Amino acid sequence: MKAKKLKSIALIAASIAAIVLAPFLSGCDGPTEKHSIVVAGSTSVQPYAELLAEEFERITPGVKVDVTGGGSAAGASSAHSGVADIGMLSRDLKNTGSEAELTPYLIAEDGLAVIVHPDNPVADLSLEQIRKIYTGEFKHWSDVGGLSDAKGKPIKINAITREDGSGTRTAFEELVMDKNRINPKAVVSPSNGAIRYLVSDDKNAIGFISLGLVKSVGSEKDVKAIALDGVAATEENMINKSYKLSRPFLFVTMGEPAGLAHDFIEYVLSPEGKEILKREGLIA
């Protein structure tokens, strides 16, 4: 009788211990709270997402937001496959295929700036002139009112573009190229930052980048954003819609976000998150 009583007490104690220790046992099958997320995609959105992630981590101790590039197409596919918790796009979602299954969150609007070296005298181009530069029809700066060299010889335009699948390139093709093909001889660069560097280092170059990155903090060299049909590439002109090259910055998820992904998106869309984006030159 005494042995049975001791056995019952032991079973009760074991049950209590199991309940108390369950959350701390490794290898348990129950759900656990996620303390890190991956945000991947557009290199245009990436530097802004990194700033937001840094501040979010500061005010939310113990969490980690890993931000990586790869382009808008990669952002959409990563979110769809679950490789990333949140995808980043610098263009609208396509309404066909796997992208049609994603849920978009508009975090900001960004201007697309056409840039040249600060020493380039060209300060204003029309959409048609930019298009002809990138199709290869206009090959020299004198074709668009620029100068020749000291000996009177035409100076070749070094056109720089983004790679296929880039949100920046997709936006440029839709807003500028009007279904015309970008010259395959144009130099292909893998990021906005790389294009900015190449143009800042080449007096004969032209490129296109996010408007918010024209004045890059910490950069030793400057670039010049040219006016479009007489309208300066400024945030004010983008807000009043007189400057025509603008595009959306999106976060996308597969279904409704949960946990830390939900919290991070909520922060980005909050007044605090919008203030960071506004401070960096975007329209939040």
C-alpha positions in Angstrom: 0.0 0.0 0.0 2.8 2.3 0.9 4.7 1.5 -2.3 1.6 2.3 -4.4 1.2 5.7 -2.6 4.9 6.6 -3.3 4.5 5.6 -6.9 1.5 7.9 -7.3 3.4 10.8 -5.7 6.3 10.2 -8.0 4.0 10.2 -11.1 2.4 13.4 -10.0 5.8 15.1 -9.4 7.0 13.9 -12.8 3.9 15.3 -14.5 4.4 18.7 -12.8 8.0 18.8 -13.8 7.2 18.0 -17.4 4.7 20.9 -17.5 7.1 23.4 -15.9 10.1 22.4 -18.0 8.4 21.8 -21.3 9.1 25.4 -22.7 12.8 25.0 -21.9 13.4 21.5 -23.3 15.4 21.3 -26.5 14.0 19.4 -29.4 10.4 19.8 -28.3 7.7 19.5 -31.0 5.6 22.4 -29.9 5.6 25.9 -31.6 8.4 28.3 -30.6 8.5 32.0 -31.1 10.7 33.2 -33.9 13.4 35.7 -33.0 14.9 36.3 -36.5 13.6 36.9 -40.0 15.0 37.3 -43.4 14.2 40.2 -45.7 15.4 39.8 -49.3 15.1 41.3 -52.7 15.5 44.7 -54.4 18.9 46.4 -54.0 17.0 49.7 -54.3 14.9 49.0 -51.2 17.8 47.3 -49.4 19.6 50.3 -47.9 16.3 51.7 -46.5 15.3 48.3 -45.1 18.7 48.0 -43.4 18.2 51.4 -41.7 14.7 50.3 -40.6 16.0 46.9 -39.4 18.7 48.5 -37.4 16.3 50.8 -35.5 13.8 48.0 -35.1 16.5 45.8 -33.5 17.4 48.7 -31.2 13.9 49.1 -29.8 13.2 45.4 -29.8 16.1 43.7 -27.9 16.8 40.1 -28.8 15.5 40.1 -32.3 17.4 39.9 -35.6 16.4 41.2 -39.0 18.7 39.9 -41.8 18.5 42.1 -44.9 20.0 40.9 -48.2 19.8 42.0 -51.9 19.4 40.0 -55.1 16.9 42.0 -57.0 13.1 42.4 -57.1 12.6 39.1 -59.0 14.6 37.3 -56.3 12.6 39.1 -53.6 9.3 37.8 -55.0 10.5 34.3 -55.5 12.1 34.1 -52.0 8.9 35.3 -50.3 6.8 32.9 -52.3 9.1 29.9 -51.6 9.5 30.8 -47.9 13.3 31.3 -48.2 12.6 34.9 -47.0 9.9 36.0 -44.6 9.6 39.3 -46.5 10.4 40.1 -50.1 11.5 43.6 -51.3 10.4 44.9 -54.7 11.0 48.2 -56.4 8.2 47.7 -58.9 4.6 46.6 -58.9 3.8 42.9 -58.5 2.9 41.1 -61.7 -0.7 39.9 -61.8 0.3 36.5 -63.2 2.2 33.5 -62.0 3.5 33.1 -58.4 3.7 36.9 -57.9 -0.1 37.1 -58.1 -0.2 35.0 -54.9 1.8 37.4 -52.8 0.5 40.1 -50.5 2.0 43.6 -51.1 2.6 46.4 -48.6 3.5 49.8 -50.1 6.2 51.2 -47.8 7.2 54.2 -49.9 7.3 55.9 -53.3 10.7 56.4 -54.9 11.8 58.6 -57.8 14.1 57.2 -60.5 16.9 59.6 -61.3 19.0 59.7 -64.5 22.5 60.7 -63.4 25.7 62.0 -65.1 29.0 63.1 -63.8 29.0 66.6 -62.2 31.3 67.9 -64.8 29.0 66.9 -67.6 27.4 70.2 -69.0 24.2 68.3 -70.0 21.6 69.2 -67.3 18.3 68.5 -69.0 17.1 65.7 -71.3 13.7 64.6 -72.7 12.3 61.2 -72.3 12.9 60.6 -76.1 16.5 61.6 -75.8 17.1 59.3 -72.8 15.3 56.5 -74.7 17.5 57.0 -77.8 20.7 57.0 -75.6 19.7 53.6 -74.2 18.7 52.0 -77.5 22.1 53.1 -78.9 20.6 55.5 -81.5 22.4 58.4 -79.8 26.0 57.4 -79.3 27.7 60.7 -78.5 27.1 63.6 -76.1 26.9 66.0 -79.0 23.7 64.2 -80.1 21.9 65.6 -77.1 23.6 69.1 -76.9 26.7 68.0 -75.1 30.3 69.0 -75.9 32.9 67.5 -78.1 36.5 67.0 -76.9 39.3 69.7 -77.3 40.0 68.5 -80.8 36.4 68.7 -81.9 35.9 65.0 -81.9 32.6 63.6 -80.5 32.6 62.1 -77.0 31.1 58.7 -76.7 28.2 58.2 -74.2 29.0 55.3 -71.8 25.5 54.1 -70.9 25.2 52.0 -67.7 22.1 49.9 -66.9 21.0 47.3 -64.3 20.7 43.6 -64.9 17.6 41.8 -66.1 15.2 41.1 -63.2 16.3 44.2 -61.3 13.3 46.3 -60.1 15.2 49.5 -61.1 15.7 48.2 -64.6 12.1 47.1 -64.9 10.9 50.5 -63.8 13.2 52.2 -66.2 12.0 50.0 -69.1 8.3 50.7 -68.3 8.7 54.4 -67.6 11.3 55.4 -70.2 11.9 52.7 -72.9 8.3 52.4 -74.2 8.8 48.7 -75.2 12.2 49.5 -76.9 15.1 47.2 -76.0 18.0 48.5 -74.0 21.2 48.4 -76.1 22.9 45.0 -75.2 26.2 46.9 -75.5 25.3 49.0 -72.4 27.4 48.3 -69.4 25.5 46.1 -66.9 25.9 46.9 -63.2 24.6 44.8 -60.3 23.3 47.5 -57.9 22.3 51.2 -57.5 25.4 51.8 -55.5 27.6 50.3 -58.2 26.0 52.5 -60.9 26.4 55.6 -58.8 30.1 54.8 -58.3 30.7 54.2 -62.0 29.1 57.4 -63.1 30.9 59.4 -60.4 34.1 58.1 -61.8 33.4 58.6 -65.5 32.8 62.0 -67.0 31.2 60.4 -70.1 28.8 58.0 -68.3 25.1 58.1 -67.8 23.0 55.8 -65.5 19.8 55.6 -63.6 19.4 55.0 -59.8 17.0 55.6 -57.0 16.4 59.3 -56.4 17.0 58.9 -52.7 20.6 57.6 -53.4 21.7 60.6 -55.6 23.2 62.3 -52.5 24.7 59.2 -50.9 25.8 59.8 -47.3 29.5 58.9 -46.8 30.3 58.9 -50.5 33.4 60.7 -51.6 32.2 61.5 -55.1 29.1 63.2 -56.3 26.8 62.6 -59.3 24.3 65.0 -60.9 20.6 64.1 -61.5 19.5 65.7 -64.7 16.1 67.3 -65.3 13.5 65.5 -67.2 11.7 67.6 -69.9 12.6 70.7 -67.9 11.4 69.3 -64.5 14.1 68.9 -61.9 14.5 65.5 -60.2 13.4 66.5 -56.7 11.2 65.1 -54.0 8.9 68.1 -54.2 8.3 67.6 -58.0 7.7 63.9 -57.4 5.1 64.7 -54.8 3.3 67.2 -57.1 3.5 64.6 -59.9 5.4 66.9 -62.3 8.4 64.6 -62.3 7.2 61.5 -64.1 9.8 58.8 -63.1 8.5 57.3 -59.9 7.9 53.8 -58.7 6.6 51.9 -55.6 8.8 50.3 -52.9 7.0 47.2 -51.7 7.4 44.6 -49.0 5.6 41.3 -50.0 4.7 38.2 -48.0 3.2 34.8 -48.8 -0.2 35.1 -47.1 -0.7 37.3 -44.0 2.5 37.9 -42.1 2.8 36.6 -38.5 5.0 37.0 -35.5 8.2 39.0 -36.0 7.5 39.6 -39.8 4.2 41.1 -38.9 5.8 43.3 -36.2 8.5 44.5 -38.5 6.0 45.5 -41.2 3.9 47.2 -38.7 6.9 49.2 -37.5 7.9 50.2 -41.1 4.3 51.5 -41.7 4.2 53.3 -38.4 4.9 57.1 -38.0 8.4 56.3 -36.7 9.2 54.1 -39.7 7.7 56.6 -42.2 9.9 59.3 -40.6 13.0 57.3 -41.3 12.0 56.8 -44.9 11.1 60.5 -45.3 14.4 61.6 -43.8 16.2 59.4 -46.5 14.4 61.2 -49.4 11.5 58.8 -50.0 7.8 59.6 -49.9 6.4 57.4 -47.2 
